[in-house]
Structures are given as structure tokens and as C-alpha cells.
Amino acid sequence: MSHALVYQTDFGTADGAVSAMYGVAYGVDPALRISNLTHDIPQYDIWEASYRLVQTIAYWPAGTVFVSVVDPGVGSHRRSVVVRTKTGQIIVTPDNGALTHVKLHHGIAEARLIDETKNRLKGSELSYTFHGRDVYAYTGARLASGAMTFEDSGPALDPASIVELPHSPAYREGDAVTGTIDVLDVRFGSLWSNIPYSLFSELGVGHGGRLEIAIKNDTRELYRNTMTYAQSFAAVNVGEPLVYINSILNLAVAINLGSFARAYNVGTGLSWKISVRKAPRLVYE
């Protein structure tokens, strides 16, 4: 039985790289079903590749094979791995941190090392710069088609040894919850934090309530204001900011029909902190 094959890269689609990966897969099995997660990961951005995987994999059936290639260390001694998540999806990728969020949020049940000298497209042995085509697309296609088993992909690895990028968990301190701005909702400029709904809900604020949001980059505060906690964007006026729970059930900040990130020059990463608390009650004399 074959399974779906899903590609993610930072290659873009302006040249033939992605098409070549398709061709390799169809050379293994013309009946494969191939989909794209995205090919617009910013160049070399392993963190975003990790996030887009965790944003997506839970909605695909067990047995689906993901090939994720954001590989600034291509041709070096970084490991190539195949992992099976605790929910049953398989991911083929460089072991460079691209599995960070999957490991944290879904868990890795099993891991295998790919021997790049053996598990690769025939005739590609002299190429050291396109493992996305020669190793990962080829291995992923063989796994998805059933031409090889998970165990055939190589020797077992301790899942705990899979590389993780630096990360900082959200936490509550007093009347505030603080986390990092992990990623942007790319097209719309919303800020996606790592604050889970379960932690945010401890503040006891319902839809329509007011929250105070503070955003810092390192130690410099760039934004502080109050806004509505809304169920959806349309609950506030056009151009008005809001707090909402995003599609992966984390706290997010947006502007209705606008880009919060562009309006306030907000970025992402461990240095970008966001804090939320119930808005203080104002008393006028």
C-alpha cells in the first residue's frame, strides 16, 4: 500500500529543483500521490521549516511521508535521518534542527540514520549539493511507495539525539503570561506566539475581554497597548488590533485586514518576547 508524499523546501519554484524532485519520485513509482507543503521557506531558515512541519503534519494520515529540505549544511557531516512521529507520520530530513517543533509537540517514536552513500539515486554519486533530489526525494519516494520499509532506511538512532534548535517555553509569572513570537502568518502579518491556549486560559479572560499586550525585542519594549480578545477577526473593526487563538491553538495577535508585523516592525525568534495580562481597570476621578 502506498502513502502520500509531501514536499517542503526553501528552493522556490523559479527553477527546476522541485520539478526534479517530482521526477525522481515518479521514477520510483508513477502512481505516487505527491503534494507540496511549501517551497517558500526563507532560504536557510531551519526554524521556519520546523514550524511549518508542526503546523501541518497532524492533519495528514499516519503513514504519510514528508520530505523536508532546508539544508545549509548540504554535503557536510550533518546527519540525514528518517523519523516516525508518535502519531505515525514519517519525515525524511537533514538532522539540523528541522524536527525541533515536531519533537516538542508530537514526539518522535523512532529514528533511523540514512546512509547517504547507499540510499541515493543511482548515478548521483558525484553530486554533493542536491541531496534534496538525490537522497531525500529518492528515499521518501521509496518509503511512500512501499519499495522500502522504515527499518530498511538505516540503523536505529536514539530519538533523544535528534537535533533541537534553541527554544524557550512560555511561562506564567504573576498576572502575566510570556512567550516568544515564533513565526508570522506569512501573508497576513499576524504574530504567532508559543503561548498555548491552556496557559493563556489561566488568565480567566473570555471573548470580548480586554488584554494588555507588551512586545519586546531583547530588553527594548517596542509595543504596549490594550486590545480585545476576539473569537475571529470580524469581531473588531477594520484596522483594529486583536488577540485570538490561532489554528494550532496558540495565542496570536493581528490587525483586522492589516499586517501587525509590518505596522510595528515586529520580527520573530527567541529575542522577540510577548507578554499578555488582563487589562488593568481604569478609574477616572
N, C-alpha and C positions, 0 to 999 in steps of 0.2 A: 504493500500500500504506500503510495506516495503522499507527501505532505507539501503544504505551501512553502514557498521560498521567498523571503522578504529581504530586500537590499537597503542598506543605508550607507552613504559615503559623504565625503566632502569634495567629491570630484566635480559636481555640477554636471550639466548636460550640454555644454558648449562644444565638447569634442566627442571622440568615440569611446572613451574609457568605460562608461556604463554599458554602452551597447556591446562592447567586447565581453563584459561580464555576463550579459544575457546570452551571448553566443556560446560561451564556454558551458553555461548551464544547459542550454538546449542541445549542445553536443553530447552531454551526458544522457539526457532524456528529453526528447522533443515534446513529451506530454506534460512536462513540469508546468506548474502554475506559479508565475513569478509576479510579485508586487513590489512597489517601492515604498519604503517608509519616508525617506527624503534623501536627496543628493545635494541639499543646500546647507549642510552643516558648515559653519565658517571654517576656512582652511586651518587644519591642525588643532581644532578645538575639541579635545578629547572630552572635556567636561560636558559640553553640549551634546555630544554623541551619546554619552552615558545617560543624560537626562531624557533624550528623545526615545531611547530604548525603554526606559521605565515608564514613560508616558504611554507607550504603545503595546508592549508585549502581552499584558494581561487580557487584552481584548482579542487575542488570536488563540486558536485551539491548541491544546497540548500536542506536541509533535511538530508544530511549525518551526521551520529553520530560519533564523535571522543571520544574515551576513552583514556585519558592521565593520566598515573600513575607514577609520580616521587614524592614519599610521605615519606620524612624522618620523618614527624610528625604523621605517621600512628598510630591510636588508641588514639591520644591526642584530645584536644578540637578544633583543626583546623576544619574549616567547609568543608563539601562536597557539591559541587554545580553542577548544570546544567545550562548552559548559551546558549542563541541563539545569534549568531552574527548578525550584520546588513546586512550581505549577506546571512543569512539563515541557516548556518551550526550550529549544536548543539555539545557542548563539555561537557563531564562529567569528573570532575577532582577534586582533593583537591583544596581548595581556599588558596593556599600558594604562589602565585606569578606566577604560570604556565600560567596564562592568560594575563600576562603583555603586550606582544607584540601584541596579538590579540586585546586587549582593545585599545592600542595606534594606531594601523594601520587599523583595520577593524571596531572597535567599537562593544560594546555589547548592543543589543537591549533589552534583557530580561534576568533575572537571577532568579533561584529558589534554595532553600535550600533542600538538601536531608536529610531526617530523617534516619540516619544510623540504628536506632533500628527497623525500619519498612521496609525500602526499601532495603532489602538484601536477599540473597539466603537462602532458608529455611534450617535449620539445622546448620547454620554457626554462631549462636548467641554467642557461647563461644569463637570464634576466633576474636582477635583484631589486628592481624598483617598482614592480607592479604585482605585488603579492595579492592585491585585491582580485585580480584576474586569475593569476597563476596558482595561487594556493587557496584563498578564501572562497572565491566563487566556485572553484572546482570541488573543494571539499564540501561546501554547503550543498551543491547540486547532488553530489553522491549520497549525502545524508538524506536529503529531501526525497530523492527518487527511490531510496531503499537499496542502492547499489552497495552501500556500506552501512554498518551499524555504528552506533555511538561508540561502542567498545573498540571497533576497528580503527578509530581515528588516532589512537596513540596511547601511550602509557598513562595510567591514572595519576592525577595530581590531588593534593590536599586542597579542597575548596577554600580553606582559610588563607592559602598562599596567593590567591588571585589578587592582583594589584588593586589598591584603592587610592583614589586621589584624596588629598586633604579635604576634610569636611567638618562642619560644626553643627551639632544638633540644636534644634530650637529648645528654648527653656522658659520657664516662668520665674519671675523674681518680683515678689510683692504683688502689686496690682497690674503688672505689665507682662506681656509675652513678647519674647525677642527671638528673631531668627535671621537667616540670611536671604538675600534676593538671589535665588539660584539661576533663574533664566527669565527671558522675556517671552511673552506671547508674540511671536515674531512679527506678524503682520499688523497687529493692533496696539503694540506697545504697552500692554499690561505687565505689571510686575508680579511674577510668581515666586512666592516665598517657600521656605521649607517648614513653615508652621502648620502642623496638621490640624484639621478641624477638632480632633479630640482634645488638643491642648488649648486652642482658641476658645472652645466652648466653656472652659473653666471660668472665663470672664463673665459669663452669665448675661450676655447681650443678645437680644433677639433681633430679627429682621426689623428694620426701621429705627433701631437704636443708633446712637451716635458714638463714634470711636475717635480717639486721638491717635494719629499716626505720626511717627517720627522716623526719618531716614537719615542714616549717617554713612559716610564713606571714610573708613578708618575712624578717626576721632572728630571729624568735622561734620556737624549737622547741616544737611542740605535742605531738609523739608520738615515742617511740623504744622499740622493742621487737623481739624476735625472733619469727619465725613460720615456718611450714612453706611451702615451695614445693610446691604441690599441683597435680595434674592437673585436679581438679574439686573442687567444694565438699564433696562427700560424703567426701573423703579425710581430713577433720578432724572433730573432734567439734562438735556443735551449740554455737554461741556462741563458737567458737574462730576467731581471725583466720587468714587465709591469703594467700599471694601466688599468682597464677595468670596465665596468658596469656589475654587476652580474645578476643572473636570477631573483632577486627581485628588480632590478633597483636601487641598491645602489653601491657606489664606492667600488672596491676591488683591491687588489694588489697580484700579483702572480709571479712565475718564470715559464717560459715555460718549461715543462717537469721536473719540480723540485718543491721542497717544500720551499716556502718563510719562513714559520713559523719555520721549522727545521733549515734552513740555518742561520737564525739570532736570534733564540731562542725567538721568539715573542709569547706572550700569549694573552689572551682575558680578557675583563672585564672593569669596569669603570676606572681603573688605567692606562689602555693602550690607549694612545691618538695617533691619526694620523692626520697630517696636510698636506694639498696639496695646492700648488700655481703654477702659471705658472713659468717655469724655467727661472731664470734671464739670460739675454743675455750677453754672454762673449765677451769682446772686447780685442783683442790681439794687443800689440804695436809692 
